[in-house]
Amino acid sequence: MDQSQDPQNRIHSRPQAGLIERIVFFSLGLIVLVAAFFFIGIALIAGAILAGVILLRFWWLKRKLRQARAETYVEGEFRVVESVITDQRTPRK
């Protein structure tokens, strides 16, 4: 039996990459890795700034509500324009 036609010995493998191809793929991988590192860094910084702004806004609103709750009275001036008796119950005998 001819060994070249034996189905168990047919292994299709990719030929080894050349030196230039390895260097190019390594360079591209390194560029993608560095770009991803900077992108994640910028995204984390932007997220931290956004979280800080939101927390500052909540603190400011909470502070304003606390101050408004402390001031339970309203100051102002008034003047009686017309004095009218509004009690119209029938008088008792």
N, CA, C and O atoms as a printed pandas DataFrame, in Angstrom:
     atom_number atom_name residue_name chain_id  residue_number  x_coord  y_coord  z_coord
0              1         N          MET        A               1    0.839   -1.161    0.000
1              2        CA          MET        A               1    0.000    0.000    0.000
2              3         C          MET        A               1    0.887    1.228    0.000
3              4         O          MET        A               1    1.925    1.268    0.660
4              5         N          ASP        A               2    0.459    2.223   -0.749
5              6        CA          ASP        A               2    1.231    3.454   -0.882
6              7         C          ASP        A               2    0.952    4.359    0.320
7              8         O          ASP        A               2   -0.209    4.624    0.631
8              9         N          GLN        A               3    1.977    4.826    0.985
9             10        CA          GLN        A               3    1.821    5.640    2.192
10            11         C          GLN        A               3    1.343    7.053    1.876
11            12         O          GLN        A               3    0.783    7.708    2.756
12            13         N          SER        A               4    1.540    7.544    0.663
13            14        CA          SER        A               4    1.139    8.913    0.337
14            15         C          SER        A               4   -0.376    9.037    0.256
15            16         O          SER        A               4   -0.905   10.142    0.370
16            17         N          GLN        A               5   -1.085    7.928    0.062
17            18        CA          GLN        A               5   -2.534    7.994   -0.035
18            19         C          GLN        A               5   -3.210    7.592    1.271
19            20         O          GLN        A               5   -4.437    7.519    1.323
20            21         N          ASP        A               6   -2.468    7.340    2.287
21            22        CA          ASP        A               6   -3.036    6.979    3.579
22            23         C          ASP        A               6   -3.681    8.217    4.207
23            24         O          ASP        A               6   -2.984    9.210    4.418
24            25         N          PRO        A               7   -4.998    8.201    4.518
25            26        CA          PRO        A               7   -5.665    9.406    5.027
26            27         C          PRO        A               7   -5.172    9.841    6.405
27            28         O          PRO        A               7   -5.332   11.010    6.755
28            29         N          GLN        A               8   -4.602    8.984    7.171
29            30        CA          GLN        A               8   -4.142    9.348    8.504
30            31         C          GLN        A               8   -2.855   10.167    8.465
31            32         O          GLN        A               8   -2.554   10.877    9.425
32            33         N          ASN        A               9   -2.120   10.089    7.420
33            34        CA          ASN        A               9   -0.856   10.800    7.338
34            35         C          ASN        A               9   -0.976   12.143    6.639
35            36         O          ASN        A               9    0.019   12.857    6.513
36            37         N          ARG        A              10   -2.150   12.500    6.188
37            38        CA          ARG        A              10   -2.332   13.802    5.520
38            39         C          ARG        A              10   -2.570   14.880    6.575
39            40         O          ARG        A              10   -3.678   14.998    7.099
40            41         N          ILE        A              11   -1.598   15.624    6.872
41            42        CA          ILE        A              11   -1.703   16.714    7.838
42            43         C          ILE        A              11   -1.420   17.998    7.083
43            44         O          ILE        A              11   -0.334   18.206    6.542
44            45         N          HIS        A              12   -2.426   18.844    7.065
45            46        CA          HIS        A              12   -2.265   20.122    6.384
46            47         C          HIS        A              12   -1.797   21.145    7.405
47            48         O          HIS        A              12   -2.539   21.490    8.326
48            49         N          SER        A              13   -0.640   21.607    7.258
49            50        CA          SER        A              13   -0.110   22.618    8.168
50            51         C          SER        A              13    0.325   23.820    7.363
51            52         O          SER        A              13    0.729   23.722    6.204
52            53         N          ARG        A              14    0.226   24.943    8.016
53            54        CA          ARG        A              14    0.619   26.205    7.393
54            55         C          ARG        A              14    2.128   26.269    7.369
55            56         O          ARG        A              14    2.777   25.895    8.346
56            57         N          PRO        A              15    2.696   26.729    6.286
57            58        CA          PRO        A              15    4.149   26.857    6.270
58            59         C          PRO        A              15    4.614   27.910    7.269
59            60         O          PRO        A              15    3.893   28.870    7.542
60            61         N          GLN        A              16    5.770   27.741    7.794
61            62        CA          GLN        A              16    6.320   28.670    8.777
62            63         C          GLN        A              16    6.455   30.066    8.162
63            64         O          GLN        A              16    6.830   30.233    7.002
64            65         N          ALA        A              17    6.130   31.063    8.999
65            66        CA          ALA        A              17    6.220   32.448    8.551
66            67         C          ALA        A              17    7.688   32.851    8.468
67            68         O          ALA        A              17    8.535   32.388    9.231
68            69         N          GLY        A              18    7.943   33.715    7.527
69            70        CA          GLY        A              18    9.300   34.215    7.363
70            71         C          GLY        A              18    9.629   35.248    8.413
71            72         O          GLY        A              18    8.757   35.683    9.165
72            73         N          LEU        A              19   10.877   35.636    8.463
73            74        CA          LEU        A              19   11.345   36.601    9.467
74            75         C          LEU        A              19   10.659   37.953    9.308
75            76         O          LEU        A              19   10.277   38.572   10.301
76            77         N          ILE        A              20   10.500   38.410    8.092
77            78        CA          ILE        A              20    9.871   39.721    7.859
78            79         C          ILE        A              20    8.409   39.683    8.295
79            80         O          ILE        A              20    7.915   40.636    8.898
80            81         N          GLU        A              21    7.717   38.583    7.991
81            82        CA          GLU        A              21    6.318   38.460    8.390
82            83         C          GLU        A              21    6.179   38.441    9.913
83            84         O          GLU        A              21    5.252   39.046   10.451
84            85         N          ARG        A              22    7.067   37.771   10.599
85            86        CA          ARG        A              22    7.037   37.754   12.064
86            87         C          ARG        A              22    7.262   39.143   12.644
87            88         O          ARG        A              22    6.583   39.553   13.585
88            89         N          ILE        A              23    8.221   39.860   12.071
89            90        CA          ILE        A              23    8.517   41.223   12.548
90            91         C          ILE        A              23    7.319   42.136   12.327
91            92         O          ILE        A              23    6.976   42.931   13.202
92            93         N          VAL        A              24    6.679   42.028   11.160
93            94        CA          VAL        A              24    5.517   42.875   10.857
94            95         C          VAL        A              24    4.371   42.563   11.817
95            96         O          VAL        A              24    3.770   43.484   12.369
96            97         N          PHE        A              25    4.057   41.283   12.027
97            98        CA          PHE        A              25    2.976   40.924   12.941
98            99         C          PHE        A              25    3.283   41.315   14.383
99           100         O          PHE        A              25    2.391   41.753   15.109
100          101         N          PHE        A              26    4.531   41.163   14.799
101          102        CA          PHE        A              26    4.920   41.580   16.140
102          103         C          PHE        A              26    4.761   43.086   16.304
103          104         O          PHE        A              26    4.272   43.553   17.332
104          105         N          SER        A              27    5.175   43.847   15.290
105          106        CA          SER        A              27    5.052   45.311   15.342
106          107         C          SER        A              27    3.583   45.733   15.396
107          108         O          SER        A              27    3.213   46.610   16.177
108          109         N          LEU        A              28    2.746   45.106   14.562
109          110        CA          LEU        A              28    1.321   45.450   14.571
110          111         C          LEU        A              28    0.676   45.092   15.912
111          112         O          LEU        A              28   -0.130   45.858   16.439
112          113         N          GLY        A              29    1.028   43.945   16.452
113          114        CA          GLY        A              29    0.505   43.559   17.760
114          115         C          GLY        A              29    0.933   44.521   18.852
115          116         O          GLY        A              29    0.140   44.860   19.731
116          117         N          LEU        A              30    2.174   44.960   18.800
117          118        CA          LEU        A              30    2.674   45.910   19.786
118          119         C          LEU        A              30    1.964   47.252   19.664
119          120         O          LEU        A              30    1.645   47.879   20.674
120          121         N          ILE        A              31    1.715   47.696   18.439
121          122        CA          ILE        A              31    1.008   48.966   18.217
122          123         C          ILE        A              31   -0.418   48.871   18.751
123          124         O          ILE        A              31   -0.899   49.798   19.402
124          125         N          VAL        A              32   -1.092   47.761   18.479
125          126        CA          VAL        A              32   -2.458   47.582   18.978
126          127         C          VAL        A              32   -2.466   47.535   20.504
127          128         O          VAL        A              32   -3.357   48.107   21.132
128          129         N          LEU        A              33   -1.508   46.877   21.096
129          130        CA          LEU        A              33   -1.428   46.788   22.552
130          131         C          LEU        A              33   -1.208   48.155   23.185
131          132         O          LEU        A              33   -1.853   48.485   24.180
132          133         N          VAL        A              34   -0.311   48.948   22.626
133          134        CA          VAL        A              34   -0.048   50.294   23.154
134          135         C          VAL        A              34   -1.273   51.186   22.981
135          136         O          VAL        A              34   -1.621   51.941   23.888
136          137         N          ALA        A              35   -1.937   51.104   21.808
137          138        CA          ALA        A              35   -3.140   51.908   21.577
138          139         C          ALA        A              35   -4.244   51.524   22.555
139          140         O          ALA        A              35   -4.941   52.393   23.078
140          141         N          ALA        A              36   -4.405   50.231   22.804
141          142        CA          ALA        A              36   -5.423   49.778   23.761
142          143         C          ALA        A              36   -5.102   50.271   25.169
143          144         O          ALA        A              36   -6.005   50.653   25.913
144          145         N          PHE        A              37   -3.833   50.263   25.534
145          146        CA          PHE        A              37   -3.424   50.749   26.858
146          147         C          PHE        A              37   -3.785   52.224   27.019
147          148         O          PHE        A              37   -4.334   52.616   28.049
148          149         N          PHE        A              38   -3.481   53.048   26.006
149          150        CA          PHE        A              38   -3.802   54.471   26.093
150          151         C          PHE        A              38   -5.309   54.701   26.067
151          152         O          PHE        A              38   -5.810   55.573   26.777
152          153         N          PHE        A              39   -6.035   53.937   25.262
153          154        CA          PHE        A              39   -7.481   54.084   25.208
154          155         C          PHE        A              39   -8.107   53.765   26.556
155          156         O          PHE        A              39   -8.978   54.501   27.021
156          157         N          ILE        A              40   -7.680   52.687   27.186
157          158        CA          ILE        A              40   -8.216   52.315   28.497
158          159         C          ILE        A              40   -7.844   53.362   29.543
159          160         O          ILE        A              40   -8.656   53.695   30.406
160          161         N          GLY        A              41   -6.627   53.877   29.469
161          162        CA          GLY        A              41   -6.214   54.924   30.403
162          163         C          GLY        A              41   -7.055   56.176   30.266
163          164         O          GLY        A              41   -7.489   56.752   31.264
164          165         N          ILE        A              42   -7.287   56.600   29.033
165          166        CA          ILE        A              42   -8.104   57.801   28.797
166          167         C          ILE        A              42   -9.545   57.550   29.222
167          168         O          ILE        A              42  -10.177   58.434   29.800
168          169         N          ALA        A              43  -10.075   56.360   28.947
169          170        CA          ALA        A              43  -11.447   56.042   29.347
170          171         C          ALA        A              43  -11.587   56.037   30.869
171          172         O          ALA        A              43  -12.593   56.514   31.394
172          173         N          LEU        A              44  -10.603   55.511   31.578
173          174        CA          LEU        A              44  -10.654   55.507   33.041
174          175         C          LEU        A              44  -10.580   56.922   33.609
175          176         O          LEU        A              44  -11.283   57.247   34.566
176          177         N          ILE        A              45   -9.738   57.754   33.026
177          178        CA          ILE        A              45   -9.640   59.145   33.491
178          179         C          ILE        A              45  -10.944   59.882   33.234
179          180         O          ILE        A              45  -11.420   60.613   34.103
180          181         N          ALA        A              46  -11.535   59.702   32.045
181          182        CA          ALA        A              46  -12.802   60.363   31.727
182          183         C          ALA        A              46  -13.913   59.861   32.658
183          184         O          ALA        A              46  -14.750   60.647   33.100
184          185         N          GLY        A              47  -13.924   58.576   32.952
185          186        CA          GLY        A              47  -14.922   58.033   33.871
186          187         C          GLY        A              47  -14.768   58.583   35.279
187          188         O          GLY        A              47  -15.759   58.866   35.953
188          189         N          ALA        A              48  -13.529   58.733   35.721
189          190        CA          ALA        A              48  -13.283   59.286   37.054
190          191         C          ALA        A              48  -13.732   60.746   37.125
191          192         O          ALA        A              48  -14.306   61.170   38.129
192          193         N          ILE        A              49  -13.477   61.504   36.082
193          194        CA          ILE        A              49  -13.909   62.908   36.060
194          195         C          ILE        A              49  -15.429   62.989   36.058
195          196         O          ILE        A              49  -16.007   63.796   36.786
196          197         N          LEU        A              50  -16.078   62.165   35.254
197          198        CA          LEU        A              50  -17.540   62.158   35.192
198          199         C          LEU        A              50  -18.146   61.751   36.538
199          200         O          LEU        A              50  -19.119   62.356   36.988
200          201         N          ALA        A              51  -17.582   60.743   37.170
201          202        CA          ALA        A              51  -18.070   60.317   38.485
202          203         C          ALA        A              51  -17.880   61.434   39.511
203          204         O          ALA        A              51  -18.752   61.654   40.351
204          205         N          GLY        A              52  -16.762   62.132   39.453
205          206        CA          GLY        A              52  -16.528   63.243   40.370
206          207         C          GLY        A              52  -17.532   64.366   40.186
207          208         O          GLY        A              52  -18.015   64.941   41.161
208          209         N          VAL        A              53  -17.848   64.683   38.926
209          210        CA          VAL        A              53  -18.827   65.743   38.649
210          211         C          VAL        A              53  -20.204   65.337   39.169
211          212         O          VAL        A              53  -20.907   66.151   39.768
212          213         N          ILE        A              54  -20.590   64.086   38.941
213          214        CA          ILE        A              54  -21.901   63.623   39.408
214          215         C          ILE        A              54  -21.969   63.629   40.933
215          216         O          ILE        A              54  -22.967   64.067   41.503
216          217         N          LEU        A              55  -20.923   63.151   41.594
217          218        CA          LEU        A              55  -20.907   63.165   43.064
218          219         C          LEU        A              55  -20.920   64.577   43.615
219          220         O          LEU        A              55  -21.575   64.837   44.624
220          221         N          LEU        A              56  -20.211   65.494   42.977
221          222        CA          LEU        A              56  -20.217   66.896   43.399
222          223         C          LEU        A              56  -21.611   67.499   43.251
223          224         O          LEU        A              56  -22.048   68.259   44.115
224          225         N          ARG        A              57  -22.308   67.173   42.174
225          226        CA          ARG        A              57  -23.668   67.682   41.958
226          227         C          ARG        A              57  -24.631   67.137   43.023
227          228         O          ARG        A              57  -25.445   67.888   43.559
228          229         N          PHE        A              58  -24.543   65.833   43.332
229          230        CA          PHE        A              58  -25.397   65.268   44.375
230          231         C          PHE        A              58  -25.107   65.898   45.723
231          232         O          PHE        A              58  -26.033   66.163   46.490
232          233         N          TRP        A              59  -23.843   66.142   46.028
233          234        CA          TRP        A              59  -23.477   66.779   47.296
234          235         C          TRP        A              59  -24.076   68.182   47.357
235          236         O          TRP        A              59  -24.605   68.587   48.392
236          237         N          TRP        A              60  -23.994   68.925   46.252
237          238        CA          TRP        A              60  -24.499   70.294   46.213
238          239         C          TRP        A              60  -26.022   70.304   46.422
239          240         O          TRP        A              60  -26.539   71.129   47.175
240          241         N          LEU        A              61  -26.735   69.389   45.755
241          242        CA          LEU        A              61  -28.182   69.337   45.932
242          243         C          LEU        A              61  -28.558   68.942   47.354
243          244         O          LEU        A              61  -29.493   69.506   47.923
244          245         N          LYS        A              62  -27.854   67.992   47.929
245          246        CA          LYS        A              62  -28.121   67.560   49.298
246          247         C          LYS        A              62  -27.878   68.713   50.275
247          248         O          LYS        A              62  -28.637   68.893   51.228
248          249         N          ARG        A              63  -26.842   69.477   50.043
249          250        CA          ARG        A              63  -26.524   70.628   50.887
250          251         C          ARG        A              63  -27.630   71.681   50.792
251          252         O          ARG        A              63  -28.053   72.241   51.803
252          253         N          LYS        A              64  -28.090   71.942   49.570
253          254        CA          LYS        A              64  -29.167   72.928   49.389
254          255         C          LYS        A              64  -30.459   72.468   50.057
255          256         O          LYS        A              64  -31.161   73.280   50.658
256          257         N          LEU        A              65  -30.781   71.190   49.963
257          258        CA          LEU        A              65  -31.986   70.678   50.606
258          259         C          LEU        A              65  -31.875   70.760   52.128
259          260         O          LEU        A              65  -32.857   71.066   52.805
260          261         N          ARG        A              66  -30.702   70.493   52.660
261          262        CA          ARG        A              66  -30.496   70.599   54.099
262          263         C          ARG        A              66  -30.667   72.048   54.565
263          264         O          ARG        A              66  -31.253   72.293   55.619
264          265         N          GLN        A              67  -30.164   72.999   53.790
265          266        CA          GLN        A              67  -30.314   74.411   54.142
266          267         C          GLN        A              67  -31.767   74.846   54.043
267          268         O          GLN        A              67  -32.241   75.628   54.867
268          269         N          ALA        A              68  -32.477   74.343   53.037
269          270        CA          ALA        A              68  -33.884   74.718   52.869
270          271         C          ALA        A              68  -34.727   74.138   54.001
271          272         O          ALA        A              68  -35.684   74.775   54.442
272          273         N          ARG        A              69  -34.395   72.955   54.472
273          274        CA          ARG        A              69  -35.129   72.337   55.570
274          275         C          ARG        A              69  -34.878   73.110   56.867
275          276         O          ARG        A              69  -35.771   73.180   57.711
276          277         N          ALA        A              70  -33.702   73.685   57.047
277          278        CA          ALA        A              70  -33.382   74.429   58.264
278          279         C          ALA        A              70  -34.165   75.746   58.324
279          280         O          ALA        A              70  -34.479   76.229   59.412
280          281         N          GLU        A              71  -34.473   76.313   57.187
281          282        CA          GLU        A              71  -35.223   77.562   57.130
282          283         C          GLU        A              71  -36.696   77.236   56.927
283          284         O          GLU        A              71  -37.171   77.178   55.793
284          285         N          THR        A              72  -37.422   77.022   58.027
285          286        CA          THR        A              72  -38.826   76.629   57.919
286          287         C          THR        A              72  -39.768   77.822   57.923
287          288         O          THR        A              72  -40.976   77.641   57.765
288          289         N          TYR        A              73  -39.271   78.996   58.094
289          290        CA          TYR        A              73  -40.125   80.168   58.127
290          291         C          TYR        A              73  -39.827   81.040   56.900
291          292         O          TYR        A              73  -38.766   80.949   56.281
292          293         N          VAL        A              74  -40.801   81.881   56.582
293          294        CA          VAL        A              74  -40.656   82.796   55.456
294          295         C          VAL        A              74  -40.760   84.210   56.002
295          296         O          VAL        A              74  -41.726   84.544   56.689
296          297         N          GLU        A              75  -39.795   85.020   55.708
297          298        CA          GLU        A              75  -39.825   86.409   56.158
298          299         C          GLU        A              75  -40.506   87.264   55.104
299          300         O          GLU        A              75  -40.418   86.997   53.906
300          301         N          GLY        A              76  -41.178   88.285   55.576
301          302        CA          GLY        A              76  -41.819   89.211   54.651
302          303         C          GLY        A              76  -42.590   90.274   55.415
303          304         O          GLY        A              76  -42.715   90.209   56.638
304          305         N          GLU        A              77  -43.100   91.238   54.691
305          306        CA          GLU        A              77  -43.898   92.306   55.284
306          307         C          GLU        A              77  -45.286   92.257   54.683
307          308         O          GLU        A              77  -45.472   91.822   53.547
308          309         N          PHE        A              78  -46.255   92.707   55.458
309          310        CA          PHE        A              78  -47.614   92.759   54.928
310          311         C          PHE        A              78  -48.313   93.982   55.486
311          312         O          PHE        A              78  -47.900   94.563   56.489
312          313         N          ARG        A              79  -49.372   94.351   54.814
313          314        CA          ARG        A              79  -50.181   95.490   55.232
314          315         C          ARG        A              79  -51.638   95.122   55.001
315          316         O          ARG        A              79  -51.991   94.613   53.937
316          317         N          VAL        A              80  -52.494   95.378   56.001
317          318        CA          VAL        A              80  -53.918   95.058   55.877
318          319         C          VAL        A              80  -54.552   96.125   55.002
319          320         O          VAL        A              80  -54.528   97.312   55.327
320          321         N          VAL        A              81  -55.116   95.685   53.891
321          322        CA          VAL        A              81  -55.747   96.627   52.966
322          323         C          VAL        A              81  -57.182   96.895   53.387
323          324         O          VAL        A              81  -57.627   98.043   53.387
324          325         N          GLU        A              82  -57.898   95.856   53.741
325          326        CA          GLU        A              82  -59.290   96.002   54.109
326          327         C          GLU        A              82  -59.609   94.985   55.186
327          328         O          GLU        A              82  -59.308   93.800   55.038
328          329         N          SER        A              83  -60.207   95.432   56.246
329          330        CA          SER        A              83  -60.535   94.540   57.346
330          331         C          SER        A              83  -61.974   94.064   57.179
331          332         O          SER        A              83  -62.908   94.865   57.192
332          333         N          VAL        A              84  -62.142   92.766   57.022
333          334        CA          VAL        A              84  -63.471   92.198   56.817
334          335         C          VAL        A              84  -63.657   91.072   57.821
335          336         O          VAL        A              84  -62.750   90.266   58.032
336          337         N          ILE        A              85  -64.808   91.017   58.426
337          338        CA          ILE        A              85  -65.104   89.920   59.324
338          339         C          ILE        A              85  -65.605   88.772   58.461
339          340         O          ILE        A              85  -66.603   88.902   57.754
340          341         N          THR        A              86  -64.928   87.688   58.525
341          342        CA          THR        A              86  -65.298   86.569   57.659
342          343         C          THR        A              86  -66.086   85.509   58.399
343          344         O          THR        A              86  -66.542   84.547   57.781
344          345         N          ASP        A              87  -66.260   85.654   59.701
345          346        CA          ASP        A              87  -67.001   84.668   60.471
346          347         C          ASP        A              87  -68.489   84.979   60.337
347          348         O          ASP        A              87  -68.963   85.968   60.897
348          349         N          GLN        A              88  -69.208   84.174   59.625
349          350        CA          GLN        A              88  -70.615   84.452   59.381
350          351         C          GLN        A              88  -71.517   83.417   60.048
351          352         O          GLN        A              88  -72.595   83.109   59.540
352          353         N          ARG        A              89  -71.089   82.899   61.151
353          354        CA          ARG        A              89  -71.938   81.985   61.907
354          355         C          ARG        A              89  -73.079   82.769   62.534
355          356         O          ARG        A              89  -72.971   83.961   62.823
356          357         N          THR        A              90  -74.155   82.063   62.728
357          358        CA          THR        A              90  -75.286   82.732   63.370
358          359         C          THR        A              90  -74.985   82.945   64.831
359          360         O          THR        A              90  -74.456   82.052   65.493
360          361         N          PRO        A              91  -75.306   84.091   65.335
361          362        CA          PRO        A              91  -75.018   84.360   66.751
362          363         C          PRO        A              91  -75.883   83.493   67.661
363          364         O          PRO        A              91  -77.010   83.140   67.314
364          365         N          ARG        A              92  -75.352   83.162   68.802
365          366        CA          ARG        A              92  -76.075   82.342   69.765
366          367         C          ARG        A              92  -76.942   83.225   70.644
367          368         O          ARG        A              92  -76.584   84.363   70.948
368          369         N          LYS        A              93  -78.065   82.700   71.042
369          370        CA          LYS        A              93  -78.981   83.449   71.898
370          371         C          LYS        A              93  -79.006   82.932   73.290
371          372         O          LYS        A              93  -79.732   83.461   74.132
